[in-house]
Amino acid sequence: MSGFEGFPGGEVRAKLDHPVIDADAHIVECDFAHLDFVRELGGEEIARKVAALRAHHGPTVRGFWWGLPSGEHTGDRALAQLPRYFRSRLDELGIDFAHCYTTRGLSHVYFPDAEARRVSCRALNMLYAEMFADVADRLRPVAVIPTYTPQEAIEELDFAVTELGHKAVMIGTELRGPGRVATGEDPFLSPPQATRSIVMDSPHDYDPFWRKCIELKVTPVCHTSSRGIGYRASPSNYVFNHLGDFAGGAEFFCRSLIFSGVTRRFPALSFGFLEGGVGWAVNLLNDIVEHWEKRNVKAMERNLDPAKLDLELLAKLFAEFGGKRLAPERLRANPHGHFMIDRPEGHDEFAACALTEIPQLRALFVEPFYFGCEADDRMVSVAFNRRLNPLGATLKPVFGSDIGHWDVIDAASILTEAWSLVTAKLLTPENFRDLTFVNPAMMHLSMNPDYFRGTAVEDAAAALLRQRRPIAGSATA
């Protein structure tokens, strides 16, 4: 934020002809209030268990520390703790409507203890419903949905939406369990957890859950951290672990949705991926295209089938250009070496998404996905650059302030920092409109046309739907 402090976002908002929708501010929970609901639901024993789990980062991974606003920006912490105070400052910030995501729930959806996980997440949802009850015109909390089984996901989703009135949800995207037992000798030999996707090679069928999302008109949004897994498990350096953290978690879930066929089976379903930016998505889309061009069934049968190896030609070349060690007779005795030559069952690795031609990726990838980008993320520009997109399309980045966390030094100037992408000519004003209004609105309107009814942006959202304009805009940065 350096260089932007003291320039309130309200000055930027005054220049715009559209609302600003914050897709990802945060709630900093008061633990004492959360535990009130935990006790109500599960009793004192569960409350002690949740408190113990909350305080435990694991002995082998440097986790989140000194991560909340303090000092002269103590008021910014209050924004994330007191919704009425947040609402009172929205005009100064230049934000018309804000979504407030969990902080505690980012890890609570992955508690290995089922009872503690479900009670804690439900308690968070009850707390949020109470906290935001009288600010619904401009602030909306996001319910936390644990997903270790489809049944628990459906039950909490149904409770959060139909009983508590939540309209936005964040889902768990992984099944996490304990890793190898720690020896105490070397933390890198004892990864703290094992991870698998809820949908790719999953032990469960989550299609009933996706149908429930459609029925209840909610967009499943992920805010998945990859900290503590593989390349982000340093015991000594949080920044090392945090770099690429949310991008890694989002990319894993995005790949899982594509290659498990979820976006093919549920074309009406939208998904959000928060705080990881959009650069990884541009890279992933290009990677999928490049892999499909070379590893679709027809291409592999034509170019890679071991049975079609011209052994005579290869032996001739070995005779001419090889030598004593690389001799043709040795090649003839073992032409394939130890490389895998047996075709496995399920050899069409694009079968689940039924990808048979590149343009299908518009429906499978471009249309359903929204990508959360922070104000200082210069890479958001690549989402609008059609030359980088193998489909000649634009992706759909959404503006997320991350207010309440260490990423934001001065909440008042967060929109000013985002606008600096326009003054730097990385984005056009039309791109900025898509980033801060069109895409954040459509991420939810695409599932629920009445999503903004009764809010300060109701009329603008209704007009947006009537326009039926291209969701991600037409300008190229």
N, C-alpha and C positions, 0 to 999 in steps of 0.2 A: 504493500500500500504506500510505500515511501513516495513522497511527492504529490500525493493526492489528498492528504489530510487537510481539513479546513475548507474543502470545496464540496459542499453538500450536494447529494444526488438530486435534491429537489430542483436545483438550478438546471440540471440536465433534463429532468422530467418536464420542466416548463417549455422546453424547446420541441417536445415530441407531440405528435398528433395521435398517439396511441397509448394505452395503459402499459404499465410495466408489471409483469407477473414474476415473482420470485418463485422458482421451482424447487428451491432447496435451502431454506433457512433451517435453523436447528433449535430444538428445545434442550436446555440444560436442566435436567430434572433435579428437583430438591429430593434427595434420597429419603428424607424423613416422610415426605408426602407420599412417595411411591410405596414405601414400606407400610404405610397405613392401609393401603388397598391390598398389599400382599397378605397382611395379617387378617384382613377381613375375609379374604378368599381361602387362605391356606393355614392360618394359625401361626403361632409364634415359632414353631419348629421350622416351618418353611421360610419364614421371614429371616431367621438366623442363617439358613442355608443360602438364600438369595444374597444376603449381605456378604457372606463369606465368598461366594462365587464372584460377586461384583468386584471385590477388592483384589482378586487373584489374577495376575497377568501371566503367571507361569514363571518358573525359574530360569528358563533358557531363552526368552525373547524380551528385548527391551521394548516396552509398550508405551502407550500414551502418557505423557507426564508434562506438567506445566502447560496445559493445553487450552485454558480458558482465559478470557480477557480479564485484566487486572489493572492496577495502577490508575492512570488518568482515564483509562477506558473501562473502568469498573461498570459504568452504566451500560456498556455493550453486553456485559454478562447478564445484566438485569433484563435486557431485551429478550433474551432466550429463556428467562425464568418467569417473567411476568407478562403474559399476553396483553393485558390492558396497557401496560407501559409501552410495549412494542407497537401497539396500534396507535398510541398517542404520538409516536415519532415517525410514522410511515410517510407522511407528507415531506418531512425533512429529508428522509432517505430517498425519496423519489419513487417509492414503491406503492402501487395501487392495491396489490393483493399478494399475500405471501403464504407459501406452504411451509409448515414447520415439522421437520423430521426429528426422529428420536436421536438421542446420544447413547443412553444406556442400552436401548434396544438393538443397536448395531451388533452388540455381542450377546445380548440376552436371547436372541433367536437361535443361538448356537449353544446354549447351555446343554451339556450332555445329559443331565438329569431331567427326565421328561416332566416330572411334576413341577420342579423349580422353573423350568423353561415356560411351561404353559401358564402357571400362576403368575409369574413375573410379567410376561407379555400381556396377559389380560389386565393385570393391575395397571400397567402403563397405559393401556387403552382407556381404562376407566378414568385414570388421572387426567389424561388429555381431554376427554370429553367434558370433564368438569372444568378444567382450566380455561378452555376456549369457548365456553358456552355463550358468553355475551360479547364476543368479538367476531362472530361468524361472517359479518359483512366484509371483513378485510383480512382475516387470518384463518387458516385452516390447519388443524393438526393432522398428522398422518398416522394411521393405526399400524401396529406392529403385528405381523402374521408369521408365527413359527410354522415350519413346513417339514418336520422330520417324518411325518406320514401325511398322505393326502387327507386322511380323516381329521387330524388335528388342525390342518390348514383350513379345511372347509368349516369346521366348527368355530374356529376363532374368527374367520372372515364373516361368517353368518352373524355371530354375536356382535362383532364390531360395527357392521353395517346396519343390520336390522334392529338391534337392541340399543346400541349407543349412538347411531346416526352418523358414523364416519363415512366419508365419501372418497377418501384417498387411503391407499395402503402401501406399506413397504413389506416385501416378503423375504424370507430366508431363501437362499438359492442353492445351499449346499447341505450335505449331511456330514457333520464333523464329529469325529470321535478321537479318543486318545491315540497318540502315536506310540512309539516304542518306549519302554520303561526307561526312565532316566537313570544313568549309572553314576552321575556326579563327577565323572572323569573328564568328559568333553561334551559341552552342551550341543555341539553340532552333530554328535552321534545319537542324540536323543530328541528328534523332532517332537514338538508338543502335541501335534494333532495330525490325523489322517483326514483327507477331504475327498468327497466325490460329489458330483452334480446331482441335484434332485431329479433331473430328467435324462441325462445322457448315461446309458448303461445303468439305469437306476433299478433298485430292487422293488420299486413301487410304480404304479400307474397313476400319474398326476393329471390325466385328462379330465377326470371329474372335477378337480380343483379349477382347471382353466374354464370349464363350462360354468362353474359357480361364479367365477369372476365376470364372465359375460352376462350371466343372469342378473348379478347385482350391479352391473355397469361400473366396474372399477378397473382401473389400469394397474396391473401388477408392476411395481417399481422396485428395483434392486439398488441397494446401497452397500454392496458387498466388499468387504475388506479382504485382501489376500495376505495381510501381515501375519507372520507366524508360520507361513507355509513356504517350504523350499527356499527360494532365493531371498526371502524377506524374513529371516529368522535370526538376525544378529542379536546376541545377548548384550551388546554394548552400545548400540547406536540406533535410536529411534528414527532419525532422519533417513538413515540407510534403509530401514525397513519400510518407511512410509513412501519413499519415492516410487511412483508407479503403482502404489498400493490399490487404490480403488479402480484404476484402469485394468490392473491384472484380474481383480475379482469380476469386473464387468465383462471383460473379454472372455473369461472362462464360461460365464453364464450365457453370453451371446452365442458363442460357438455351440454350446449345449442345446440351445433352443433351435438353432438351424439344423444341426446334424442329428438331432433326435426327432425332427419333423414337426415340432410344435407349431412353428409359424405356417407350415403347410396345412396342418389339420385345423388350425384356428385362425383363418385369415382375417377375422373381425377383431382379433385381440391386439391391443397395443401394449408395448413394454417400455419402461424407462430404466436407464442406467445412469446413476448419479455420481458426480464428483470425480469421475475419471477422465473427463474431457471427451473429445471426439477424434483425436488423432489416431488412437488405437483402432477405431472403427473403420476409418479410411484404409488403414493398413490391412485390417482383417478382410474387408471386402475385396481388396485387390488380391490378397493371398488366396481367398476362396476361388476367385476367377482363375488365377494362375494354376492352382492345383487341379481344378476341374478340367481345364484345357488339356492337361497332361495325364490325369489319372481317372478320367471318366472311362467307363467300361470299353467303349469302342476304341478310344485312343490307346489304352493299355494293351488290348488284344492286337492292335495293329503294330505297336512300337515296342512292347515290353514282354510279350509272351515268350518264355524260354524255349518253347517248342519250335519257334520260328527262327531260332539262332542259326545263321549261316556259318556252320562250323568249318566248312571248307575254306571260305573266305578268311575267317579269323585265323585258321591255321596257316594259311598262306602268308598273311601279314606277320604272324609270329615268326615264321621261317625267314622272312625278309628283314624284319626290323627288331626281332628279339635277340636271343643269344643263348649261351649255355644254360643259364638259369630259367630264362623265359623261352623254353623250347616248345615247338609245336606238338611233339609227342606227349609232353607233360600236360599241355592244354587239352589234348584229346582224351586223356585219362580222367580229367576232372574239369570239364568245360565251365561249370557253373560255380565252382568253389563251394563255399559255405553260405552263399546267398540263398535266401528262401526262394524255392521254385514251385512249391505246391500252392495252388490257388486256394485260399481259405473259403469256408462257407461265408455267405454274406459278403462276397467280394465287391459288390457294388456299394461303395461307401457313401454314395450320394442317394441311395435308395430311399431313406427315410424322408428326406426333403424333396424327393422326386425331381431333382434338378437335371434337366435334359438340355437346356439351352440358357445362355447367360442372361437374357432379358428377364427370365423368371425371378432373378434376384431382386428385382424391384418389389415384387410382392412378398418375397421371403425375408428381405433384409431392409430395403430402403423405407417402405411404407410403414411397417409396424414399430420401428425403433426410434427412440428419442434419447439424446445423450446430454447429460448434465455437465455444464462447463462453468468454471468459476470466472470471476471478473478479470483476473490477471492472466487468463489463458490465451496467449497469442495464437495457439494452434487451432483455435476455433475457426480461423479463416479457412482452413483446408476443407471444412464441411461444405463451403459454398463454392469451392473451386471445381468446376465440372471437368476440367482437364485432368485432375487427379482421380476422378471417379470413372471406373471402367464402364459404367452405364451412362455416362454423361449426365448424371443426376446430381442433386445436392442432398446431403444428409440433414438431419434435423437436430441441431444443438439447442439446448434450453439453458437459460440463464439461472444460475444458482448462486446465491450470495454467500452461503456457508456462515451466515451471522451466528455468533455464539461460540465459534471455535477459533483456534489460534491463527487460522489462515487470514482472518480479518482483523486488522489492527484498528481501523476506524470505520465503524459501520456506516456513519453518516456519508462517507465518500465512496462507498462501494460501487454505486451506479456510475459515478464520475470515472472510476477506474475502468469500468466496462466501456464507457463511451470513448475512452482514449484509444480503443481499437479502431474507431471510426476516424478520429483525428490523425491517427498513424496510417490511415488508408489501407488498413488490413481488412476492414469491413466497410460496406456501403451503408448508408442510412436504412436501406431496405433490408439488408442483412441484419442490422441491429433490431429492426422491428420484428423480424422472424425470431431472433434470438431471445428477445425480452418479452414478446407478446404472443405472436402467432404460434410458435412451437410449444411454449409452456401451456398455452390455452388448449391447443389441439391434442396434446398428450392426454388430457382428460376428456375433452369434448368428443373425441373420437369414440369413446366408450359410453359417454353419458351427455347427450345434448343439453340436459338441464343442470349440468354440473355447477355452473356459476349462478344459478337462479338465486335471487335474494342477496347477491353480493354487489360490491361497488363496481364490478366490471361486467355485470349482467348484460347491459345493452351492447357493449363493445363485443362481447362473446357472441351474442345473438347475431349481430351484424357480420361478424367473421364467418359464422356458419352460413349465412345467406349468400355471402360472396362466392363461396365454393372455390376460392382461389387456390393455386398450388401451395401446399402446406409450407414448403421450405423456401418459397420465394424464387424469383427468376434471375436476380442479379448475381453476377460472379465477381468475387473479390479479386 
